[in-house]
Amino acid sequence: MMYGSGVGFGLGGFLGMLGMIVVVIGVVLLIAWLGGRVAPATQTQPPMSQPIGQDAFELLRMRFARGEITEVEYRSAKQVLEEGR
């Protein structure tokens, strides 16, 4: 008994191969999308050292509030600023 026409894959083989290609492309795109969501965004420009319109005391208070400097550093810098005025 002979099954199929004996000419290559036939329609079922072609659709199966096409389906696998679509699945592989979908998995690659899903991994790329998830990788973009998980990875932290990089900054393209460095942050400004001092925002416009703020004096040194306000900047010092903000850095202390964000935890960028310790209380000892805050008090030392504040004392230096007060002596300079």
HELIX and SHEET records of a PDB file:
HELIX    1   1 GLY A   10  VAL A   38  1                                  29    
HELIX    2   2 ALA A   56  ARG A   66  1                                  11    
HELIX    3   3 GLU A   71  GLY A   84  1                                  14    
END                                                                             
